[in-house]
């Protein structure tokens, strides 16, 4: 069905007008600073734009714009370190004011029982508070506390308190510090919720020389972190009237955050088991997307089997396609028109092939049908795989596995191996493959880490810029985090080696599983990682980020992609939520990825209850060497310059229509 163009224009007009109306209401009251958090490019130290242009603020601690709130985005504050650093530029703007007003829309994720969260904070002089807006609680109900002083020394730190009955719902708050009238007022959702008589020592705000920086979402010493959403934060050097407060409230209609994923591939997991594992994904050139996963833990309905699903609509919906017994911990890849699963089965490395998008599979029964290498003659020996990617390089295929002794303590016995085969040979025949020596982790290499079971596992086969092949592995390093290890492969593909002096690297997310692929556009190596943002918990997996490297050795996080927004504390989020074991592929200008997800009812962060599908749009914007601005919208040829070459490209495509089947448009589209 084709909708009338006028209907779309009307809908767009309504949305645009609502956004503009709220903005016009705020601007008409002349705030001295105002943050809308609509940045497309964001990250620690990157600018948080003040709509008035008065303050140069910056995102810090993984404060993250998300699709929510008014006008597009709101800012998510994780309750750990997230904050907007305002520097010391606000004080001079409110110095000498007879009143100061703070306004924002908030959606607190939890009731902070027994603790305080700081929504907004200024310093009047030294480390002394000027204006503080706090979220606390009493009798299980959230409270807004507006505390402050007009001058220091001279005033004591006190203020007004109002109940905030809602939790995990948007609320409009306005806090007015009226020094001339000696009172503090709090408005919630357009209504006066509290008035506290004061005895300010000064009729105006007297700004001194602060030693700490003003903040949104945390205290100036970076403590008391707020957990929840915040939008449209504004400060005025006057008292807003009640009529204007009501007008602001009625003009706003903040949206809820969209889901953290595009779709759910499987929600078969349960807190009592089974749990879901080893997700892998492959997109065919015709647009079909195949996803695979397996089970672990109690109540496993398909031991030793990989489940396969397919999507025909870019990952929006999923259909059961088939299953593959005898191969688990497997990754999907395509070669010569066939789809493969390469993983493990029993004590063997195993591989299976499908010619019908995963509906049916070959069975790895012997050395010519997909049963490759045995880990040893005893039942304790096996291989660990867990859906690591394959590498195609120089006419060969490579993948890393780890041989293990199941009777030993977890991971400490893991020894890295790499297998490879000529792409012209039969990949189901063991004679086509070679396998390296197995390299164990020597605990002496980590003698100063304080780790009881140092080890490596879950390695990537990667081709470095000079053409050499390496295994880049996860390192189990608790209590440390974010360490990776590089094991070079010999030129004859027969030997892996390791040098402890040069082999360990700083790798964001190195404590957890990560998959590496090389970007065909920028040439950078990319990975979706569980980078550690809280040293108290090396196993943290409630944050997922995009990391990039030019050389496989030096890595940096270029984009926070997902943060858990569950209604629980930061600490409980780390214990109970995980976006982990991610596999991903390039899809044009996007990255599509699949996650082993523990969320909303999972037993814990590790024992996942869902397999979720996600899309990171326009990934190149975050990894290109154009500085913090990335590619400008008018940079059509993406060379980091807007010039006549971009106009030439625009002219070549001017008035070109690509609407499928529409009159006058490209017939072949």
N, C-alpha and C positions, 0 to 999 in steps of 0.2 A: 504494500500500500504506500502511496506517495503522499506525504503531508503537504498541504498548501504552504507555499513560502511565507505567506503573510502570518500564518500561525507561528512559525519559527521566529520570525522577526518580532512578533508580539511577546513571545516567551523571553527572547534575548533582551528586549526592551525592558521588560519587568525586572529581570535579574540585574541589568545594568543600572536601572534607575534606583533599585533598592540599595545597591552598593554605593552609588553616587550620593543618594539622599543621606545615608549615614555619614559619609565623609564630609558632605557639606554642612551637616549639623555640627560636627566636631570643629571644622575649620572656622565656622562662624563665631565660635567662642574663643578663638585665638589661643590655642594651647602653646606653651613654650617648647614642648616636645611631644611627639606622638609616634608610636610604633605600630605598624600594621602587620609585620612579619610575613610579607608576601614575597620574600626573596626566592628566586629560582635557584640561584647558586648560593650555597650556604656551607658552613663548616667552621671549626674553631678558628678564631681570629678574623673571620670574614665579616664584612660590615652588616649590621642590623640597621636598616635605613630609618632615620628619623624624618618623618614627612615634613617637618618644619625646616630641616637643614641645620638646626642649631647644635646638635650633638652627634659626635662620631662614636657610635656604639659598636660593639662586636659580640658575635656569638661565641660562647665558650662552653666547654664541658658537655658537648653533644646536645646543646639546645638546638631544636630542630623544627623548622617550619613544616607543617603537614596540612593536607587538604581538610580544612575544618574552619569554623569561625565565620567571620564576616569578610566578604570580598575576596575569598579564595583560600587563604591560609590562616592558621593560627600557629602559635609556637607551643611545641610539646617540651615540657621540662620533666626530666626523668627521675628527680628525687635523689640523684647521686651528686653530680657536680655541675649540672646544667645551669647556666645563667647568662644574662645579657649584661656585659660590662659597660657601664656608662661613663667610666672615667670620673673626672671632677669638673665636668662642664655644666652640670645642672645647677650647682650652688649659686653661681653668679646670676643665673636667670631668675632665681626666686629670692635672691638677696634683697632685703628691704620691702618684701611683699607683706601686706597686712593679712593675707590668707594664702594658703596653698591647697590645691585640690589634686587628688590622685584618682584616676578613673580607669577601669579595665573590665573586660569580660573574662571570667574565670570558670573553669570546670575542674574542680579538684577531684582527683582520682580516688582519694581515700579520705576518711576521717582520721586526722593525725592524733590518735589516742596516745596520751603521755608524751607528746612531742610538739614542737613548733616548727612550722614551715614559713619561710620568709617570701612574701610576694613582691615586695618593693622596699628598697632601703636607701636612704641617703646618709651622708656623714656631714655634720655641721661644723665640726672642728676636730682635729686629731682622729681618734677612733670612736668618737662620741656620736650617738645617733641624732639625726635631725628629724626625719620622717620615716617611720617604719610601718609597713602594713603586713600583719602576720596572720597566718592561718593556724588555729589551735583547736581545742575541743574541750567540752565539759559534758559529763553524763552521756557520752557517746554521740554528741551533736557538734558539728563543726562551728567554729566561731571566727569572725573577722575581728581582729584587734588593730586599732589605729593608735599607735603610740608615737610620742615625739616631744619636742621642745622648741621654743622660739630662739633661745640663746643659751650658750654654755661658756662659762659657768653662770648659773642664775636660775635655771629651770631644772626640775626633777623630771625623770623619764616616766611618763604615765599617759593614759589615754582612755579611749572608749572601746566597748566590746559589744558586738551584735551577733546573734545566732544566725547561722547559715544553714537552714534546714535541709537544703538539697545537697546531695553528694553525687558526683558523676553526672551532673546536669549543669548546663550553662547558667550563670548568674551574673548580673550586672552590678558592680560595686563602685561606689563613689565615697571617698573619705575626704572630709574637709577639715583642715586645721585653720581655725579662724583666730588669729592672735589678737586682733583688735577687739573682737567680741568675746574673747576668753571661753571658747568652747571647741569641741571636736564633734563632728556629726558623721554618721555612717548611713548611707542609703544603700539598700539592696533591692534590686529590681524596681527602681523608681519610687520606692517608699522609704520614708525615714524609719530606720531600724534602731538607732541609738543616738542619744545626745549626752555628752559628758561636759559639765561645767569645769572650766580650768581656771588657773590663776597664772597665766603666762607672765614671765618677768619682762617681756618686751611686747610692744604692739606690732612688731614686724619680725620677720625671719632674719636673723643676723648670721650671715655666713662667715665662717672663720677660715682656718687653714687645715683641711682634713689630711689625714695620713692614710686613709683607706678610700677605695673607689666605690661609687654608687653602683647599685645592682638591681636588676629585675630577676626574680626567681631564686634568689639566694641572698644570704647576708654578705656584707662587704669582706668578711674573712673567708668567704666561700663555704660556710657552713649553713645549716638550717635549710637545705635545698627543698624547693617546692616540687611536688609531683602532681602533674595535671596539665591542662591546657590553659593558655592565656592569650588574649587577643585585644587589640585596640587599646593599648596602654597609653594614657595621656596624662600630662601634668600641666596645671594651669597656675599662674601667679596671682590668683584671685579665688574667691569663693563662687562656685557655680550656684545659680539660683535653683530652687526646687523645680520651677517650670522647665528650665533647661535640662535638668537631670532627667525629668520625665520624658522630655522630647528625645533625648539621647537613647533612653531605654526603649521607647516604643519604636524608634527608627531601626533598631538592631534586631536581627534575626539570625543568630549564629547557627551554622550547620554542624552536624556531627561529623567526626572523622570517618572517612571511608575505611573499608576493611583493610587489614594489613596484607591481604593477598587478593589475587584475581579470582581464584577458585580453589575448591578443595578437591584434590584428586582422590583421597581416601580419608574417611574419618572412622575407620574400623577399630582404631586403637581404644583401649580402655584402661582405667587406672589399675584394674586387676589383671590386665593382659588380655589380648596380645598387645605388643608394642610394635611400632612400624619403623623400618630401617632401610638403609641403602637406596635412597631415591636416585634415579638417573633419568635423563631426558634427552630426546633427540627430535629435531625438527627436519622433516623432509622438504625438498625443494618445492613440492606441490602444496605445502602449507600444513599437511598433517603433522601432528605432534604426538609422539609416543612417549609414555612415562612408565617407569618400572619401579618396583619396590618389593621388599620382603618383610617377614615378621620375625620377632624375637620375643623371648620371655614366655611366661605361662600362657596357656590357652592358645597356643600357636595352631592355627587351622591348616597350615600348609608348610610343614617343616621341609627345609631344603629346596624350596620352590620360590621362584621370582614371579610376581604378578605383573601383568602388563595391561595398561589402559591406553586409549587413544582419544584424541580431540580433533575435531574437524573445523572448529570455530575459534582458532587462536587461543585455545586453553580456557575458554569460558565454561565448557561442559566436557565431561569425560565419560567414556563408555568402556566397559570391560571388553578387552580384546583377546586375551589369552593368558596362558601361564607357561612357565618353563621350569620343569623339575630338573634337579641336578646342577643348577647354577644359582648361587646366591652371592651377596656382596658384589653385585655385577654392575658394569657400566654398559650403556648402549652406544653403539657406533654403526655406521654404514660403510660398506665397502663393496664396490662392483655391483650395486643394486640390491645387495642383501643386508639385512639388519642383523647385528650380532649382539650377544650378551657374553661378556668375558668376566668371570668371577671365580668362585671356588665351589667345590662339592666334595664333602668328606675330607679326605686328606689330599685331594688333588686340586690343581688349577684346572678349571673347566671352561669350555666355550660352546655356545650353541648358535645356530643360524636360523633365520626366518626369511621366507620369500614372500610373505603376505602381511607385512606391517605388524608382525608379532602375534598373529592369530595362532599359528602352529610353529613348533620349533623342533630342530633335530635333537636327539638325545645323546649326551656324552657318555657312551657306554664303554668305549675302548680307545686305544691310542690313535685310531684313524677317524673317530667320530666325535672328538672333542674333549677326550680325557687327556690332559697334557702332562704335567709334571707332578710326581708324588713328593710329599714333604718328608717321607720316611717310612720305615717298615713297621713302626709301632703305632698303636691307635692314638697315642698322645700327640703325635706330630700332625700339623695341619698348616694351611696357608690362610693368611688374613688379607682380605682385599678391600671391601667396603667402597664400591662404586668410584674408584679412581679413574681419571680420564686416560685414554690412550693418546699417544703421540704418533702422528704420521710425519716421517722425516727421511729424506734421501732414499725413498723407495722402500722403507721399512715401517713396521708398526712396533711400538714399544709400550710396555706397561710395567709398573712397579707393584710387587707383592711383598709380603713379609712372612717368612717361615716362623712358626711358633711351636713351643712345647706347651700344650694345654694343661699339663700338670704343674707348671711353674706359675709363679705370681704373674698376674696380668701385665702384659707388655714388656716385662723385663727380659723375656727370652726372645723377643722379636728380632729377626735378622732380615735385613733388606736384600731383595733380589730384584733383578730386572730381566724380563723376557722380551724377545723381539723375533720378528719373522719378516721374510721378504714378502712384499705385497703381491707378488706374482704367484706365490705358493698357496697351497690349500691350508687355510687357517684352522681347519678342524683336525689336521694331521700333526701329531707331536713332532714328527721328523722335520716339519717346516720351521720349527721354533728353536731358538737357543736360550739358555738360561745362564745367568752369571753365578759366581760364587755368592754365598750368603754372608753379609757383613753384620756382625752383632755390635751392640752398643756397649762400650767398655765403661762401667760405672766410674772408673778413675777420671774419665774426662769431665765428669760433673761433680767432683769431690767437694767443690766449694759452693754448690748450689743448695745444699740442705735437702736434697731429694732422696727419698727412700727407694724409689724404683725408677731411676732415669732410663729412658728408652726412646726409640723412634718407631714410627708406624705411619701407615697411610701416606705413602709417598707419591709424588707426581713425576712422570717422565717429561722432561723439558729440554728443548733445544736452545742453547744459549746463542747470543748474537754471533759468536765466532763459529757456530755450526756444531760445537761439541754437545754431547748429550749428558745430562745429569739426572740424578734422582734428588728431588727437593722434598724433604719429608717433614711431617709434623714431629715435634719433640715433646715428650712428656717430661715436664721440668718442674712440677710443683715443688716449692711454693713460688717459683718464678713462672713467667708467662711470656708469650710472644717471641719464642726462639724457634728457628728452623735449622735444618741441617742439609748440606749439599754434598752428595756423593757422586764424584765424576765416574762416567762410564768410559772404558777404554775404547780405542778406535776400532778394535775387532769385535766389539760388543760382548766380550767375554768376562770382563772384570770390573766390578765396582770397588772403589776405594774410598777412604776417608782420612782427612787430616784434621785433628782436633784444633790445631793452631789456626786454621783458616776456614774450616768447614761450617762452623756455627755462624748464623747470621741473625740479625734482628728482623723478625718476621711477624708483622701484625697478624694475630690469630694463629700463630704457630703452635700454640698449646692445643688447638682443636683441628679437626679435619678441614682441609681447604683444597679446592681444585683450581689449577692454573691453566689458562689458555692465552695465546698471543693474539692481540688485536690486529686484524689485517689492515686497519685504517692508520692507526698511529704507530704501530710496531711495538707498543708497550705490552708487557706481560700483566695480565689482570687476574684478580681472584676475589671471590666473595668470602669474607673471613669473619670469624667471631673474635674481633680484636678486643683485648682486655682493657676495660675502662675502670676497673675496681681491683686493685692489687690484693685486696683481702680475699678474693675468690678467683684463682687462676682458671677454674673451669667455667667461668661465666659464658653464657651463650644467649643472653637475652638481647644482644645487640648484633646486628649484621651490617657489615660495611664493605665498600668496594675499595680494594687496594691495588696499587699500580707500581710497576718497576720498569726501568729502562734496560736493566741488565740481569735480572733474577736475583741480585744480591742486595740492592738498596731499594727498600719498599716504603711506601707511604700510603696512608688512608686518604682517599680523595673524595669520599662521599659516605656519610652514614645513610644506609638504605632502610633499615627497619630498627625500631626500638619497641620493646614490649610496652603496651599501654594498658595492661590488665589492672583492675582495681585492687591493687595490693602494694605494699611498700616496696622500695627498691630492693631491699634484701630478700624479701619473699619472692620478688620477680626473678632474681638470680637463681633461687632454689627451685622454682616451679615452671619457668618458661625457657624454651630454647628454639631458635631458628638455626638449624644446624645441619651438618652433613650435606651441604648444598651442592647440587650439580647444576651446570648452566651451559647455555649455548648463545652464540650471536644470532640475532634475528633482525637483519637489516640494521637499522639505527638503534635497535633495542637489544637488551640482554633479557632472555627468558631464563627463569631458574625454578628449581623445585627444591623444597625444603622438608627435612624430617622435623616436624614441628610439635613441640610440647606446649599446649596452650589451653586454658579454660577447661580444667578437669583432668589434666594429665597427672600421673602419679608423682612426677618430678620433672625437672628440666631435661633429664636424659631419656626417660621412658616415654617416648613421644606417642601421641594419640592421633596425629594427623599427618598426611602428606599434602602440602599446599603448593600451588603454582603461582608464580609471581612474574611481573614484568617491570623492568627498569628501563624507562623510556629515554631515548637520546643519551645513551651512556657516554658517547664521545664528548659531550659537553663537559664532563667532569674529569676527563683524562688528557685532554689536549694541552699543548704547551702555550696557551694564550693568556696565562696569568689567571688571577682569581675571577676575571670576568667571563672566561671561556669564549666560545664563539658568539659573536653578536648575531642578532636575528638577520641582519642584512648581509652577513658574511656568507653568501650563498655557496661559494666554492671552498669555504672553510680553510682559508690560509691565514687567518688571524688578522686580516686587513679588509676593510670595506673600501673598495675602490672601483675603477672603471670596469675591471674584470667581472665584478659582481653585477654591475648594470648590464654588461654584455650577456651574461647568463639569463638575467631577468628578461631582456629584450628577446632572446631566442625562444623563450617559453611564454611570452606575453599572450594572453587570451587563449592559451592551450587548455582544452577541456578534457578531463580524464574521468568524468562520471560514467560508470559502466552503462552501456546501452542507451545513453541519452542522445537525442538528436544533435548532430554536429560534433559529437565527441569521438575520441579515438575508438575506432570500431573493434580493434583487437584487445582493448582493455577489459 
